[in-house]
């Protein structure tokens, strides 16, 4: 949360059933949009857009991805490259976590925050 709070406009890819980070960012005054391939409830202050990052990487970004940062929590390796492509197309930073045992499938820098490792995509 602290690292992501540096950005004003963010998109969370694959919000799933855990919108806590998106909610905290919105509560901190950030503009947050959550995406997922299925309709998901999101907290007040968080906008939801149904969208799949794999398909989006093949078609180019929608305006929803015109943000400062795209982030994902517990992102599986098969989605690392498509999400990076969407972020590149949108000229946004891409930050993510994995399920812990998965390694990044793209070049990254690593930042440790407490017991969590945050991966920051590199060109």
N, CA, C and O atoms as CSV, one atom per row, in Angstrom:
chain,resi,resn,atom,element,x,y,z
A,1,UNK,N,N,0.829,-1.199,0.000
A,1,UNK,CA,C,0.000,0.000,0.000
A,1,UNK,C,C,0.870,1.258,0.000
A,1,UNK,O,O,0.636,2.171,-0.792
A,2,UNK,N,N,1.867,1.314,0.876
A,2,UNK,CA,C,2.698,2.516,0.966
A,2,UNK,C,C,3.410,2.792,-0.356
A,2,UNK,O,O,3.493,3.946,-0.775
A,3,UNK,N,N,3.915,1.775,-1.008
A,3,UNK,CA,C,4.615,1.959,-2.281
A,3,UNK,C,C,3.654,2.414,-3.366
A,3,UNK,O,O,3.985,3.290,-4.165
A,4,UNK,N,N,2.471,1.828,-3.399
A,4,UNK,CA,C,1.484,2.184,-4.422
A,4,UNK,C,C,0.908,3.578,-4.199
A,4,UNK,O,O,0.468,4.219,-5.154
A,5,UNK,N,N,0.901,4.050,-2.978
A,5,UNK,CA,C,0.331,5.361,-2.662
A,5,UNK,C,C,1.128,6.506,-3.280
A,5,UNK,O,O,0.685,7.654,-3.234
A,6,UNK,N,N,2.278,6.222,-3.850
A,6,UNK,CA,C,3.063,7.254,-4.543
A,6,UNK,C,C,2.387,7.701,-5.838
A,6,UNK,O,O,2.692,8.768,-6.372
A,7,UNK,N,N,1.473,6.880,-6.334
A,7,UNK,CA,C,0.802,7.147,-7.610
A,7,UNK,C,C,-0.574,7.766,-7.356
A,7,UNK,O,O,-1.213,7.484,-6.343
A,8,UNK,N,N,-1.016,8.603,-8.277
A,8,UNK,CA,C,-2.328,9.242,-8.148
A,8,UNK,C,C,-3.437,8.440,-8.822
A,8,UNK,O,O,-4.557,8.374,-8.317
A,9,UNK,N,N,-3.122,7.831,-9.966
A,9,UNK,CA,C,-4.122,7.084,-10.738
A,9,UNK,C,C,-3.612,5.663,-10.945
A,9,UNK,O,O,-2.531,5.455,-11.496
A,10,UNK,N,N,-4.411,4.674,-10.493
A,10,UNK,CA,C,-3.972,3.284,-10.535
A,10,UNK,C,C,-5.073,2.369,-11.051
A,10,UNK,O,O,-6.262,2.669,-10.951
A,11,UNK,N,N,-4.635,1.235,-11.610
A,11,UNK,CA,C,-5.538,0.155,-11.982
A,11,UNK,C,C,-5.030,-1.108,-11.307
A,11,UNK,O,O,-3.845,-1.433,-11.384
A,12,UNK,N,N,-5.944,-1.823,-10.640
A,12,UNK,CA,C,-5.618,-3.145,-10.113
A,12,UNK,C,C,-6.156,-4.174,-11.088
A,12,UNK,O,O,-7.357,-4.215,-11.351
A,13,UNK,N,N,-5.278,-5.000,-11.622
A,13,UNK,CA,C,-5.647,-6.064,-12.549
A,13,UNK,C,C,-5.991,-7.309,-11.747
A,13,UNK,O,O,-5.237,-7.717,-10.864
A,14,UNK,N,N,-7.141,-7.912,-12.061
A,14,UNK,CA,C,-7.535,-9.149,-11.397
A,14,UNK,C,C,-7.857,-8.954,-9.930
A,14,UNK,O,O,-7.294,-9.645,-9.081
A,15,UNK,N,N,-8.741,-8.038,-9.616
A,15,UNK,CA,C,-9.038,-7.699,-8.221
A,15,UNK,C,C,-9.589,-8.887,-7.436
A,15,UNK,O,O,-9.356,-8.990,-6.232
A,16,UNK,N,N,-10.308,-9.772,-8.092
A,16,UNK,CA,C,-10.837,-10.947,-7.395
A,16,UNK,C,C,-11.744,-10.578,-6.239
A,16,UNK,O,O,-12.506,-9.614,-6.314
A,17,UNK,N,N,-11.655,-11.348,-5.177
A,17,UNK,CA,C,-12.509,-11.137,-4.009
A,17,UNK,C,C,-11.813,-10.372,-2.883
A,17,UNK,O,O,-12.316,-10.324,-1.760
A,18,UNK,N,N,-10.668,-9.779,-3.179
A,18,UNK,CA,C,-9.903,-9.074,-2.161
A,18,UNK,C,C,-9.583,-7.647,-2.596
A,18,UNK,O,O,-8.464,-7.367,-3.026
A,19,UNK,N,N,-10.545,-6.754,-2.488
A,19,UNK,CA,C,-10.324,-5.379,-2.930
A,19,UNK,C,C,-9.741,-4.474,-1.847
A,19,UNK,O,O,-9.838,-3.252,-1.958
A,20,UNK,N,N,-9.145,-5.037,-0.812
A,20,UNK,CA,C,-8.656,-4.243,0.315
A,20,UNK,C,C,-7.630,-3.194,-0.047
A,20,UNK,O,O,-7.700,-2.071,0.453
A,21,UNK,N,N,-6.679,-3.527,-0.902
A,21,UNK,CA,C,-5.655,-2.551,-1.288
A,21,UNK,C,C,-6.283,-1.444,-2.119
A,21,UNK,O,O,-5.980,-0.267,-1.919
A,22,UNK,N,N,-7.155,-1.812,-3.048
A,22,UNK,CA,C,-7.844,-0.793,-3.855
A,22,UNK,C,C,-8.652,0.135,-2.958
A,22,UNK,O,O,-8.649,1.350,-3.159
A,23,UNK,N,N,-9.341,-0.425,-1.972
A,23,UNK,CA,C,-10.133,0.390,-1.041
A,23,UNK,C,C,-9.246,1.334,-0.243
A,23,UNK,O,O,-9.583,2.505,-0.068
A,24,UNK,N,N,-8.117,0.832,0.240
A,24,UNK,CA,C,-7.209,1.670,1.025
A,24,UNK,C,C,-6.638,2.802,0.180
A,24,UNK,O,O,-6.499,3.927,0.659
A,25,UNK,N,N,-6.311,2.512,-1.060
A,25,UNK,CA,C,-5.804,3.558,-1.951
A,25,UNK,C,C,-6.876,4.607,-2.222
A,25,UNK,O,O,-6.597,5.806,-2.203
A,26,UNK,N,N,-8.097,4.158,-2.472
A,26,UNK,CA,C,-9.199,5.100,-2.693
A,26,UNK,C,C,-9.437,5.950,-1.452
A,26,UNK,O,O,-9.672,7.153,-1.558
A,27,UNK,N,N,-9.379,5.332,-0.278
A,27,UNK,CA,C,-9.543,6.066,0.979
A,27,UNK,C,C,-8.456,7.118,1.166
A,27,UNK,O,O,-8.667,8.132,1.830
A,28,UNK,N,N,-7.280,6.863,0.566
A,28,UNK,CA,C,-6.162,7.804,0.648
A,28,UNK,C,C,-6.256,8.889,-0.426
A,28,UNK,O,O,-5.337,9.692,-0.586
A,29,UNK,N,N,-7.369,8.907,-1.159
A,29,UNK,CA,C,-7.587,9.956,-2.148
A,29,UNK,C,C,-7.079,9.646,-3.542
A,29,UNK,O,O,-7.043,10.531,-4.396
A,30,UNK,N,N,-6.688,8.413,-3.784
A,30,UNK,CA,C,-6.193,8.028,-5.103
A,30,UNK,C,C,-7.356,7.636,-6.004
A,30,UNK,O,O,-8.399,7.193,-5.523
A,31,UNK,N,N,-7.179,7.796,-7.299
A,31,UNK,CA,C,-8.157,7.352,-8.283
A,31,UNK,C,C,-7.838,5.902,-8.627
A,31,UNK,O,O,-6.788,5.614,-9.200
A,32,UNK,N,N,-8.745,4.986,-8.276
A,32,UNK,CA,C,-8.476,3.558,-8.430
A,32,UNK,C,C,-9.576,2.896,-9.244
A,32,UNK,O,O,-10.765,3.087,-8.987
A,33,UNK,N,N,-9.158,2.120,-10.223
A,33,UNK,CA,C,-10.058,1.282,-11.001
A,33,UNK,C,C,-9.611,-0.155,-10.819
A,33,UNK,O,O,-8.420,-0.455,-10.899
A,34,UNK,N,N,-10.554,-1.035,-10.578
A,34,UNK,CA,C,-10.273,-2.463,-10.461
A,34,UNK,C,C,-10.819,-3.158,-11.697
A,34,UNK,O,O,-11.903,-2.826,-12.177
A,35,UNK,N,N,-10.061,-4.127,-12.213
A,35,UNK,CA,C,-10.525,-4.908,-13.347
A,35,UNK,C,C,-10.513,-6.386,-12.988
A,35,UNK,O,O,-9.777,-6.823,-12.104
A,36,UNK,N,N,-11.339,-7.141,-13.689
A,36,UNK,CA,C,-11.358,-8.601,-13.572
A,36,UNK,C,C,-12.126,-9.131,-14.769
A,36,UNK,O,O,-12.835,-8.381,-15.440
A,37,UNK,N,N,-11.986,-10.419,-15.036
A,37,UNK,CA,C,-12.673,-11.019,-16.174
A,37,UNK,C,C,-14.139,-11.318,-15.862
A,37,UNK,O,O,-14.926,-11.565,-16.776
A,38,UNK,N,N,-14.505,-11.299,-14.601
A,38,UNK,CA,C,-15.903,-11.458,-14.192
A,38,UNK,C,C,-16.294,-10.269,-13.333
A,38,UNK,O,O,-15.444,-9.623,-12.720
A,39,UNK,N,N,-17.581,-9.989,-13.297
A,39,UNK,CA,C,-18.082,-8.876,-12.490
A,39,UNK,C,C,-17.749,-9.117,-11.023
A,39,UNK,O,O,-17.983,-10.208,-10.505
A,40,UNK,N,N,-17.210,-8.116,-10.360
A,40,UNK,CA,C,-16.834,-8.209,-8.943
A,40,UNK,C,C,-17.370,-6.991,-8.202
A,40,UNK,O,O,-17.352,-5.882,-8.736
A,41,UNK,N,N,-17.842,-7.188,-6.983
A,41,UNK,CA,C,-18.213,-6.018,-6.179
A,41,UNK,C,C,-16.945,-5.328,-5.690
A,41,UNK,O,O,-15.970,-5.985,-5.323
A,42,UNK,N,N,-16.968,-4.020,-5.690
A,42,UNK,CA,C,-15.829,-3.250,-5.187
A,42,UNK,C,C,-16.342,-2.218,-4.190
A,42,UNK,O,O,-17.513,-1.839,-4.235
A,43,UNK,N,N,-15.488,-1.768,-3.303
A,43,UNK,CA,C,-15.895,-0.780,-2.298
A,43,UNK,C,C,-16.199,0.584,-2.910
A,43,UNK,O,O,-15.803,0.878,-4.038
A,44,UNK,N,N,-16.899,1.395,-2.154
A,44,UNK,CA,C,-17.148,2.774,-2.564
A,44,UNK,C,C,-15.810,3.454,-2.850
A,44,UNK,O,O,-14.826,3.249,-2.140
A,45,UNK,N,N,-15.802,4.250,-3.886
A,45,UNK,CA,C,-14.594,4.985,-4.245
A,45,UNK,C,C,-13.713,4.260,-5.241
A,45,UNK,O,O,-12.771,4.845,-5.778
A,46,UNK,N,N,-14.011,2.970,-5.500
A,46,UNK,CA,C,-13.248,2.190,-6.471
A,46,UNK,C,C,-14.157,1.917,-7.667
A,46,UNK,O,O,-15.265,1.402,-7.517
A,47,UNK,N,N,-13.679,2.265,-8.832
A,47,UNK,CA,C,-14.433,2.008,-10.064
A,47,UNK,C,C,-14.120,0.593,-10.534
A,47,UNK,O,O,-12.984,0.138,-10.397
A,48,UNK,N,N,-15.105,-0.112,-11.086
A,48,UNK,CA,C,-14.873,-1.456,-11.619
A,48,UNK,C,C,-15.104,-1.474,-13.117
A,48,UNK,O,O,-16.071,-0.892,-13.610
A,49,UNK,N,N,-14.204,-2.153,-13.853
A,49,UNK,CA,C,-14.347,-2.361,-15.283
A,49,UNK,C,C,-14.073,-3.842,-15.569
A,49,UNK,O,O,-13.021,-4.372,-15.213
A,50,UNK,N,N,-15.025,-4.485,-16.209
A,50,UNK,CA,C,-14.820,-5.885,-16.589
A,50,UNK,C,C,-13.907,-5.922,-17.806
A,50,UNK,O,O,-14.240,-5.379,-18.859
A,51,UNK,N,N,-12.747,-6.572,-17.653
A,51,UNK,CA,C,-11.762,-6.615,-18.726
A,51,UNK,C,C,-10.747,-7.707,-18.417
A,51,UNK,O,O,-10.424,-7.953,-17.255
A,52,UNK,N,N,-10.252,-8.354,-19.450
A,52,UNK,CA,C,-9.214,-9.362,-19.305
A,52,UNK,C,C,-7.900,-8.862,-19.850
A,52,UNK,O,O,-7.845,-8.352,-20.969
A,53,UNK,N,N,-6.854,-8.998,-19.085
A,53,UNK,CA,C,-5.557,-8.430,-19.461
A,53,UNK,C,C,-4.936,-9.167,-20.650
A,53,UNK,O,O,-4.208,-8.554,-21.430
A,54,UNK,N,N,-5.202,-10.452,-20.804
A,54,UNK,CA,C,-4.636,-11.181,-21.945
A,54,UNK,C,C,-5.228,-10.644,-23.245
A,54,UNK,O,O,-4.497,-10.321,-24.182
A,55,UNK,N,N,-6.550,-10.551,-23.294
A,55,UNK,CA,C,-7.195,-10.003,-24.481
A,55,UNK,C,C,-6.804,-8.550,-24.700
A,55,UNK,O,O,-6.598,-8.119,-25.835
A,56,UNK,N,N,-6.702,-7.795,-23.608
A,56,UNK,CA,C,-6.341,-6.385,-23.706
A,56,UNK,C,C,-4.943,-6.235,-24.290
A,56,UNK,O,O,-4.704,-5.306,-25.062
A,57,UNK,N,N,-4.019,-7.118,-23.946
A,57,UNK,CA,C,-2.649,-7.015,-24.465
A,57,UNK,C,C,-2.617,-7.235,-25.971
A,57,UNK,O,O,-1.716,-6.748,-26.653
A,58,UNK,N,N,-3.594,-7.964,-26.488
A,58,UNK,CA,C,-3.655,-8.236,-27.921
A,58,UNK,C,C,-4.365,-7.129,-28.692
A,58,UNK,O,O,-4.157,-6.979,-29.896
A,59,UNK,N,N,-5.206,-6.351,-28.004
A,59,UNK,CA,C,-6.009,-5.325,-28.676
A,59,UNK,C,C,-5.551,-3.907,-28.399
A,59,UNK,O,O,-6.018,-2.976,-29.055
A,60,UNK,N,N,-4.665,-3.718,-27.462
A,60,UNK,CA,C,-4.254,-2.372,-27.087
A,60,UNK,C,C,-5.072,-1.860,-25.911
A,60,UNK,O,O,-6.180,-2.338,-25.669
A,61,UNK,N,N,-4.537,-0.899,-25.183
A,61,UNK,CA,C,-5.193,-0.459,-23.951
A,61,UNK,C,C,-6.458,0.350,-24.192
A,61,UNK,O,O,-6.578,1.075,-25.180
A,62,UNK,N,N,-7.383,0.208,-23.279
A,62,UNK,CA,C,-8.554,1.076,-23.223
A,62,UNK,C,C,-8.160,2.283,-22.385
A,62,UNK,O,O,-7.120,2.288,-21.726
A,63,UNK,N,N,-8.994,3.288,-22.420
A,63,UNK,CA,C,-8.716,4.486,-21.624
A,63,UNK,C,C,-8.571,4.176,-20.139
A,63,UNK,O,O,-7.869,4.889,-19.422
A,64,UNK,N,N,-9.229,3.120,-19.673
A,64,UNK,CA,C,-9.156,2.773,-18.256
A,64,UNK,C,C,-7.711,2.522,-17.814
A,64,UNK,O,O,-7.383,2.701,-16.641
A,65,UNK,N,N,-6.848,2.109,-18.746
A,65,UNK,CA,C,-5.452,1.821,-18.413
A,65,UNK,C,C,-4.539,3.038,-18.551
A,65,UNK,O,O,-3.330,2.917,-18.350
A,66,UNK,N,N,-5.071,4.175,-18.880
A,66,UNK,CA,C,-4.266,5.400,-18.978
A,66,UNK,C,C,-4.077,5.962,-17.576
A,66,UNK,O,O,-4.739,6.919,-17.174
A,67,UNK,N,N,-3.160,5.345,-16.843
A,67,UNK,CA,C,-2.938,5.669,-15.435
A,67,UNK,C,C,-1.444,5.789,-15.178
A,67,UNK,O,O,-0.631,5.600,-16.083
A,68,UNK,N,N,-1.095,6.101,-13.949
A,68,UNK,CA,C,0.312,6.180,-13.562
A,68,UNK,C,C,0.905,4.800,-13.289
A,68,UNK,O,O,2.081,4.554,-13.559
A,69,UNK,N,N,0.071,3.897,-12.746
A,69,UNK,CA,C,0.565,2.568,-12.386
A,69,UNK,C,C,-0.535,1.523,-12.532
A,69,UNK,O,O,-1.705,1.769,-12.240
A,70,UNK,N,N,-0.114,0.355,-12.992
A,70,UNK,CA,C,-0.955,-0.831,-13.029
A,70,UNK,C,C,-0.340,-1.801,-12.043
A,70,UNK,O,O,0.865,-2.049,-12.076
A,71,UNK,N,N,-1.174,-2.355,-11.155
A,71,UNK,CA,C,-0.645,-3.297,-10.177
A,71,UNK,C,C,-1.537,-4.523,-10.100
A,71,UNK,O,O,-2.706,-4.494,-10.484
A,72,UNK,N,N,-0.952,-5.602,-9.593
A,72,UNK,CA,C,-1.683,-6.852,-9.429
A,72,UNK,C,C,-1.129,-7.568,-8.205
A,72,UNK,O,O,0.070,-7.523,-7.928
A,73,UNK,N,N,-2.015,-8.222,-7.486
A,73,UNK,CA,C,-1.637,-8.972,-6.292
A,73,UNK,C,C,-1.806,-10.465,-6.566
A,73,UNK,O,O,-2.831,-10.895,-7.094
A,74,UNK,N,N,-0.799,-11.244,-6.204
A,74,UNK,CA,C,-0.818,-12.700,-6.425
A,74,UNK,C,C,-1.009,-13.049,-7.903
A,74,UNK,O,O,-1.775,-13.951,-8.244
A,75,UNK,N,N,-0.314,-12.334,-8.760
A,75,UNK,CA,C,-0.457,-12.512,-10.198
A,75,UNK,C,C,0.284,-13.765,-10.666
A,75,UNK,O,O,1.482,-13.899,-10.418
A,76,UNK,N,N,-0.416,-14.690,-11.345
A,76,UNK,CA,C,0.264,-15.891,-11.837
A,76,UNK,C,C,1.212,-15.563,-12.984
A,76,UNK,O,O,0.987,-14.597,-13.713
A,77,UNK,N,N,2.267,-16.354,-13.151
A,77,UNK,CA,C,3.293,-16.064,-14.152
A,77,UNK,C,C,2.765,-15.898,-15.576
A,77,UNK,O,O,3.309,-15.101,-16.340
A,78,UNK,N,N,1.722,-16.629,-15.944
A,78,UNK,CA,C,1.221,-16.525,-17.315
A,78,UNK,C,C,0.579,-15.172,-17.605
A,78,UNK,O,O,0.305,-14.856,-18.763
A,79,UNK,N,N,0.336,-14.372,-16.572
A,79,UNK,CA,C,-0.229,-13.038,-16.773
A,79,UNK,C,C,0.804,-11.922,-16.650
A,79,UNK,O,O,0.472,-10.758,-16.870
A,80,UNK,N,N,2.043,-12.250,-16.304
A,80,UNK,CA,C,3.071,-11.222,-16.150
A,80,UNK,C,C,3.322,-10.486,-17.462
A,80,UNK,O,O,3.275,-9.257,-17.507
A,81,UNK,N,N,3.590,-11.241,-18.532
A,81,UNK,CA,C,3.919,-10.599,-19.809
A,81,UNK,C,C,2.727,-9.833,-20.399
A,81,UNK,O,O,2.909,-8.695,-20.831
A,82,UNK,N,N,1.514,-10.408,-20.436
A,82,UNK,CA,C,0.391,-9.616,-20.962
A,82,UNK,C,C,0.148,-8.329,-20.171
A,82,UNK,O,O,-0.154,-7.289,-20.756
A,83,UNK,N,N,0.280,-8.396,-18.859
A,83,UNK,CA,C,0.061,-7.191,-18.048
A,83,UNK,C,C,1.163,-6.174,-18.316
A,83,UNK,O,O,0.894,-4.975,-18.386
A,84,UNK,N,N,2.386,-6.636,-18.464
A,84,UNK,CA,C,3.484,-5.735,-18.814
A,84,UNK,C,C,3.219,-5.060,-20.157
A,84,UNK,O,O,3.475,-3.865,-20.302
A,85,UNK,N,N,2.717,-5.795,-21.129
A,85,UNK,CA,C,2.430,-5.210,-22.443
A,85,UNK,C,C,1.358,-4.127,-22.339
A,85,UNK,O,O,1.466,-3.079,-22.976
A,86,UNK,N,N,0.332,-4.378,-21.542
A,86,UNK,CA,C,-0.712,-3.366,-21.342
A,86,UNK,C,C,-0.108,-2.130,-20.676
A,86,UNK,O,O,-0.398,-1.000,-21.071
A,87,UNK,N,N,0.723,-2.348,-19.674
A,87,UNK,CA,C,1.359,-1.219,-18.975
A,87,UNK,C,C,2.257,-0.429,-19.920
A,87,UNK,O,O,2.235,0.802,-19.906
A,88,UNK,N,N,3.034,-1.110,-20.729
A,88,UNK,CA,C,3.898,-0.414,-21.693
A,88,UNK,C,C,3.071,0.409,-22.665
A,88,UNK,O,O,3.385,1.569,-22.931
A,89,UNK,N,N,2.004,-0.199,-23.199
A,89,UNK,CA,C,1.147,0.512,-24.150
A,89,UNK,C,C,0.532,1.757,-23.518
A,89,UNK,O,O,0.294,2.755,-24.199
A,90,UNK,N,N,0.279,1.693,-22.223
A,90,UNK,CA,C,-0.349,2.815,-21.515
A,90,UNK,C,C,0.680,3.761,-20.901
A,90,UNK,O,O,0.311,4.774,-20.306
A,91,UNK,N,N,1.969,3.440,-21.041
A,91,UNK,CA,C,3.037,4.230,-20.443
A,91,UNK,C,C,2.857,4.339,-18.927
A,91,UNK,O,O,3.007,5.410,-18.340
A,92,UNK,N,N,2.531,3.193,-18.312
A,92,UNK,CA,C,2.318,3.128,-16.863
A,92,UNK,C,C,3.347,2.197,-16.230
A,92,UNK,O,O,3.829,1.266,-16.875
A,93,UNK,N,N,3.678,2.451,-14.974
A,93,UNK,CA,C,4.521,1.521,-14.226
A,93,UNK,C,C,3.707,0.263,-13.937
A,93,UNK,O,O,2.481,0.316,-13.838
A,94,UNK,N,N,4.398,-0.870,-13.803
A,94,UNK,CA,C,3.747,-2.145,-13.506
A,94,UNK,C,C,4.409,-2.758,-12.284
A,94,UNK,O,O,5.604,-3.053,-12.292
A,95,UNK,N,N,3.620,-2.948,-11.234
A,95,UNK,CA,C,4.089,-3.507,-9.975
A,95,UNK,C,C,3.194,-4.691,-9.619
A,95,UNK,O,O,1.988,-4.653,-9.862
A,96,UNK,N,N,3.781,-5.748,-9.041
A,96,UNK,CA,C,2.963,-6.915,-8.725
A,96,UNK,C,C,3.594,-7.788,-7.655
A,96,UNK,O,O,4.786,-7.694,-7.361
A,97,UNK,N,N,2.758,-8.635,-7.086
A,97,UNK,CA,C,3.218,-9.700,-6.198
A,97,UNK,C,C,2.845,-11.022,-6.851
A,97,UNK,O,O,1.992,-11.075,-7.738
A,98,UNK,N,N,3.496,-12.083,-6.399
A,98,UNK,CA,C,3.176,-13.421,-6.882
A,98,UNK,C,C,2.601,-14.225,-5.726
A,98,UNK,O,O,2.426,-13.709,-4.622
A,99,UNK,N,N,2.313,-15.483,-5.990
A,99,UNK,CA,C,1.792,-16.350,-4.940
A,99,UNK,C,C,2.876,-16.812,-3.977
A,99,UNK,O,O,2.619,-17.667,-3.129
A,100,UNK,N,N,4.053,-16.277,-4.087
A,100,UNK,CA,C,5.125,-16.603,-3.140
A,100,UNK,C,C,6.109,-17.591,-3.701
A,100,UNK,O,O,7.316,-17.355,-3.649
A,101,UNK,N,N,5.629,-18.689,-4.236
A,101,UNK,CA,C,6.522,-19.696,-4.792
A,101,UNK,C,C,6.800,-19.445,-6.276
A,101,UNK,O,O,7.758,-19.987,-6.827
A,102,UNK,N,N,5.966,-18.625,-6.925
A,102,UNK,CA,C,6.170,-18.292,-8.332
A,102,UNK,C,C,7.271,-17.241,-8.461
A,102,UNK,O,O,7.379,-16.327,-7.643
A,103,UNK,N,N,8.067,-17.388,-9.485
A,103,UNK,CA,C,9.076,-16.392,-9.810
A,103,UNK,C,C,8.555,-15.524,-10.952
A,103,UNK,O,O,7.763,-15.996,-11.767
A,104,UNK,N,N,8.982,-14.271,-11.025
A,104,UNK,CA,C,8.544,-13.402,-12.117
A,104,UNK,C,C,8.965,-13.961,-13.478
A,104,UNK,O,O,10.062,-14.498,-13.636
A,105,UNK,N,N,8.074,-13.821,-14.445
A,105,UNK,CA,C,8.337,-14.303,-15.797
A,105,UNK,C,C,8.855,-13.184,-16.698
A,105,UNK,O,O,9.011,-13.377,-17.904
A,106,UNK,N,N,9.120,-12.027,-16.120
A,106,UNK,CA,C,9.610,-10.860,-16.849
A,106,UNK,C,C,10.757,-10.247,-16.033
A,106,UNK,O,O,10.867,-10.529,-14.840
A,107,UNK,N,N,11.605,-9.422,-16.641
A,107,UNK,CA,C,12.657,-8.745,-15.873
A,107,UNK,C,C,12.045,-7.788,-14.846
A,107,UNK,O,O,11.159,-6.997,-15.169
A,108,UNK,N,N,12.531,-7.874,-13.608
A,108,UNK,CA,C,11.977,-7.056,-12.520
A,108,UNK,C,C,13.065,-6.586,-11.572
A,108,UNK,O,O,14.167,-7.132,-11.518
A,109,UNK,N,N,12.711,-5.560,-10.836
A,109,UNK,CA,C,13.445,-5.181,-9.649
A,109,UNK,C,C,12.621,-5.690,-8.473
A,109,UNK,O,O,11.412,-5.877,-8.603
A,110,UNK,N,N,13.251,-5.913,-7.341
A,110,UNK,CA,C,12.549,-6.422,-6.172
A,110,UNK,C,C,12.620,-5.402,-5.044
A,110,UNK,O,O,13.671,-4.820,-4.775
A,111,UNK,N,N,11.486,-5.200,-4.395
A,111,UNK,CA,C,11.425,-4.334,-3.223
A,111,UNK,C,C,10.765,-5.129,-2.105
A,111,UNK,O,O,9.733,-5.768,-2.311
A,112,UNK,N,N,11.364,-5.085,-0.930
A,112,UNK,CA,C,10.781,-5.774,0.208
A,112,UNK,C,C,10.114,-4.760,1.117
A,112,UNK,O,O,10.710,-3.758,1.512
A,113,UNK,N,N,8.867,-5.046,1.434
A,113,UNK,CA,C,8.073,-4.207,2.329
A,113,UNK,C,C,7.494,-5.133,3.389
A,113,UNK,O,O,6.536,-5.863,3.132
A,114,UNK,N,N,8.080,-5.101,4.582
A,114,UNK,CA,C,7.657,-6.046,5.619
A,114,UNK,C,C,7.998,-7.446,5.168
A,114,UNK,O,O,9.149,-7.732,4.840
A,115,UNK,N,N,7.011,-8.322,5.147
A,115,UNK,CA,C,7.259,-9.696,4.707
A,115,UNK,C,C,6.809,-9.929,3.264
A,115,UNK,O,O,6.744,-11.070,2.807
A,116,UNK,N,N,6.500,-8.855,2.556
A,116,UNK,CA,C,6.008,-8.941,1.178
A,116,UNK,C,C,7.079,-8.460,0.205
A,116,UNK,O,O,7.745,-7.453,0.443
A,117,UNK,N,N,7.234,-9.200,-0.902
A,117,UNK,CA,C,8.121,-8.775,-1.980
A,117,UNK,C,C,7.275,-8.197,-3.093
A,117,UNK,O,O,6.358,-8.848,-3.595
A,118,UNK,N,N,7.582,-6.992,-3.470
A,118,UNK,CA,C,6.900,-6.304,-4.561
A,118,UNK,C,C,7.850,-6.296,-5.748
A,118,UNK,O,O,9.000,-5.871,-5.636
A,119,UNK,N,N,7.358,-6.767,-6.879
A,119,UNK,CA,C,8.145,-6.788,-8.099
A,119,UNK,C,C,7.786,-5.572,-8.945
A,119,UNK,O,O,6.610,-5.256,-9.125
A,120,UNK,N,N,8.796,-4.904,-9.454
A,120,UNK,CA,C,8.607,-3.719,-10.289
A,120,UNK,C,C,9.193,-4.055,-11.655
A,120,UNK,O,O,10.391,-4.306,-11.785
A,121,UNK,N,N,8.329,-4.058,-12.674
A,121,UNK,CA,C,8.767,-4.427,-14.023
A,121,UNK,C,C,9.821,-3.461,-14.521
A,121,UNK,O,O,9.763,-2.256,-14.276
A,122,UNK,N,N,10.792,-4.030,-15.232
A,122,UNK,CA,C,11.847,-3.245,-15.856
A,122,UNK,C,C,11.726,-3.359,-17.349
A,122,UNK,O,O,11.174,-4.332,-17.863
A,123,UNK,N,N,12.235,-2.377,-18.047
A,123,UNK,CA,C,12.273,-2.452,-19.521
A,123,UNK,C,C,13.341,-3.428,-19.929
A,123,UNK,O,O,13.550,-3.651,-21.122
